[in-house]
Each structure stands twice: as structure tokens, then as C-alpha cells.
Amino acid sequence: MKRPLFIYSFIFAIIGVTVAYFLAGKNEDVNARYSLPVAPRSQDEQTVIDVYKNSNEAVAFITTITITFDMFSGIQPEEGTGSGVVIDTEKGMVLTNLHVIENAKQVEVSLANGGVFEAKLVGIDRDSDIAILRLVDPPDGLVRIPFGDSSALEIGQQVIAIGNPFGLNRTLTTGNISNLNRTIRRPDGTFMKGLIQTDASINVGNSGGPLLDKAGRIIGINTAILSRSGDSAGISFAVPINQIKRILPELIATGKVLKPDLGWVLIDTDQGPMVHQIIPGGPADLAKIKPIMRRVEGAFITGFVRDLDRADLITAINGVAVATKDQIDDIISQSGGATSVKVELAQGRRNGPSRVVTIDPILR
């Protein structure tokens, strides 16, 4: 006798429920047997975790549009990316590298909350590769990171970098301070001085992002890497935050940093730094500084002659002995140019006739 179809359906349903119940019980046993508590964090790990939680939302993703010209395809827009860090929540100020936004026709800043904001350039300092942006109509709830003290850094100190390498937003890497007061040559031949060297992994897109200490304070802005391949080789450099703090108020107020100009061109010699040329009517000229290239005027010809014997060798600036023109530049730049500069000179050579002059720099 044939049984109704619903009888078979009922039997299969009972079997299914029974098997499911049995398997669920087994799964509970397996989970109970093999599940482990969350891995404990060391104190060092927890410190890094806390720094990231407190800081990552202040790191901005910067997108730029520059215009290039190709003779075959004409004018072409080109997109670039980098990093930045919010330093003023009320005004929407973002600190980044100059090379991240240089020559950009349009700059947009993406924040951790998903918002994308147009940004206007506030100011730049080419010497330190620093730029300040201001968000147009900044949102409420911005997060900033406090400044630290880069003068207190030590080699071997652990550091944390946050940025957007290869477009991977708010990526954290860690490392150590490998050395301090480094000097590197830029592609244009000029030098950046006083940099922090670190082995934290820094790649394309990290530029402009913060380098932090273990207290979560900004100690530098990541700016360059040393690499033969273009990717991280464990040697990267950051602009010290104290160097940035010195110029930040002027940069925001005026859009640039005025530098003291003494109206001279210096060269290094085996005797020390000498004045090679002076700008007529400039501060050095008014102070009667004698350069190597001395101007001569005659009835029929005007030109320059080299006069090493009477040229001025600089032995000290503001009472500090100097041996290179870089040392002179550092002392003068750190003085801020607000006061006169006392220059100790020797004529022609170290043991030549000496004198002291005072030069009043011009801020440019």
C-alpha cells in the first residue's frame, strides 16, 4: 500500500532536525575544546595600539591634480597622492610636505570619517619641504595630534609612522631612530639638514605623514627615503618638529618664511669659509666686506679680478668659531635675522690681519 507523500516529508524533516541538533552539539564541543582566549598584549604592543587609536584619524589622505603636456596627447591631468596631519581643528589646518602638493592645480583632503574636502594652500617653506593647507569648510569633530620635542630625541628610541603608502590609507609602521642631524641632497642639488633618520618602513604616499614618539606626539614629518629601487630600504628621513614649530606662526601668517640675507656668496677653502662675491649695495657691501672677486673699473673696461690676498676669511659668527659655510648658514638662520650679526674676519688666511664687523641682514 502506498503511503501519502506528506508522510515521507514528515519523516525526512524529523531526520534533518535530529542530525542538525547532533551536529550543533558536536560543534559546541569542538568550539569549547579548541577556542582560546584573546592573545595577551605586551605593554609595548598596547602602547602602539593606543597611539594608533588616538592618532590615526588625524592623518589625512591628500590627492592632487597636476596638469602635464604631451606633444602627442596634449594637456593631460595627472593624479598624485600623499599624506598630511591635522594640526588645528578649528581652522582646519593640515601640515604636509611641499613636494606632495607642489604645482598642483587642485588639492583634496580625505579624512577618516569618509569626508573629502577641498584644500587651499596657506604657505610653503622650500628649505624644509613643508606646506600648510586649510580645509575649505572644515567639519566638526576633527582630531589633531599634539607636537612633541625633537630636541630630546635619542638614537635607538622607538618611533611610529602613520601614512598612506601606495594609497593604503592610515597605515602604521614602527621602527627606531637610526641617527640624528642627517643631511641629504635633494634632486635639485640643494641640501636638507638636521633630519631624523629612521628605519620605520616609509614608501611612496607616506610623504607628509607624521612620525610619532611612543607618547603619541609628533616628532617629525616624513619627507624622504634613501633607496635604489624606489621602495623602502629601511632608511628614511623626517623633518624635526622643532624645526617646523619655529617657522609655523610666520608661515600661517604670511604664507612664507623670511630668511636673513647678508648679501654675500661664500665658498669653502683650505683655510676656511671665504667671501667669494658680494651684492653691490647689500648688507655685506655696506659693512666693507672684501670678496675674492673684486670689482675694478677703468677708463675703457670694467670687470672683476681674483684677489685672494685681500679677501675676507670668516673665522667666527656671533662669537661661534666656524670652519665651513654650512656652519655659517646654520648660525645665521637660527638667529632668525631679527638682530645684527657679528662677523670675525681674517684677511687672506687664518693668521692674517683680523677685524670684527657688524652686519644688519635684510629679510627676504
C-alpha positions, 0 to 999 in steps of 0.5 A, a space after each residue: 500500500 502506498 503511503 501519502 507523500 506528506 508522510 515521507 516529508 514528515 519523516 525526512 524533516 524529523 531526520 534533518 532536525 535530529 542530525 542538525 541538533 547532533 551536529 550543533 552539539 558536536 560543534 559546541 564541543 569542538 568550539 569549547 575544546 579548541 577556542 582560546 582566549 584573546 592573545 595577551 598584549 605586551 605593554 609595548 604592543 598596547 602602547 602602539 595600539 593606543 597611539 594608533 587609536 588616538 592618532 590615526 584619524 588625524 592623518 589625512 589622505 591628500 590627492 592632487 591634480 597636476 596638469 602635464 603636456 604631451 606633444 602627442 596627447 596634449 594637456 593631460 591631468 595627472 593624479 598624485 597622492 600623499 599624506 598630511 596631519 591635522 594640526 588645528 581643528 578649528 581652522 582646519 589646518 593640515 601640515 604636509 610636505 611641499 613636494 606632495 602638493 607642489 604645482 598642483 592645480 587642485 588639492 583634496 583632503 580625505 579624512 577618516 570619517 569618509 569626508 573629502 574636502 577641498 584644500 587651499 594652500 596657506 604657505 610653503 617653506 622650500 628649505 624644509 619641504 613643508 606646506 600648510 593647507 586649510 580645509 575649505 569648510 572644515 567639519 566638526 569633530 576633527 582630531 589633531 595630534 599634539 607636537 612633541 620635542 625633537 630636541 630630546 630625541 635619542 638614537 635607538 628610541 622607538 618611533 611610529 609612522 602613520 601614512 598612506 603608502 601606495 594609497 593604503 590609507 592610515 597605515 602604521 609602521 614602527 621602527 627606531 631612530 637610526 641617527 640624528 642631524 642627517 643631511 641629504 641632497 635633494 634632486 635639485 642639488 640643494 641640501 636638507 639638514 638636521 633630519 631624523 633618520 629612521 628605519 620605520 618602513 616609509 614608501 611612496 604616499 607616506 610623504 607628509 605623514 607624521 612620525 610619532 614618539 611612543 607618547 603619541 606626539 609628533 616628532 617629525 614629518 616624513 619627507 624622504 627615503 634613501 633607496 635604489 629601487 624606489 621602495 623602502 630600504 629601511 632608511 628614511 628621513 623626517 623633518 624635526 618638529 622643532 624645526 617646523 614649530 619655529 617657522 609655523 606662526 610666520 608661515 600661517 601668517 604670511 604664507 612664507 618664511 623670511 630668511 636673513 640675507 647678508 648679501 654675500 656668496 661664500 665658498 669653502 677653502 683650505 683655510 676656511 669659509 671665504 667671501 667669494 662675491 658680494 651684492 653691490 649695495 647689500 648688507 655685506 657691501 655696506 659693512 666693507 666686506 672684501 670678496 675674492 672677486 673684486 670689482 675694478 673699473 677703468 677708463 675703457 673696461 670694467 670687470 672683476 679680478 681674483 684677489 685672494 690676498 685681500 679677501 675676507 676669511 670668516 673665522 667666527 659668527 656671533 662669537 661661534 668659531 666656524 670652519 665651513 659655510 654650512 656652519 655659517 648658514 646654520 648660525 645665521 638662520 637660527 638667529 632668525 635675522 631679527 638682530 645684527 650679526 657679528 662677523 670675525 674676519 681674517 684677511 687672506 688666511 687664518 693668521 692674517 690681519 683680523 677685524 670684527 664687523 657688524 652686519 644688519 641682514 635684510 629679510 627676504 
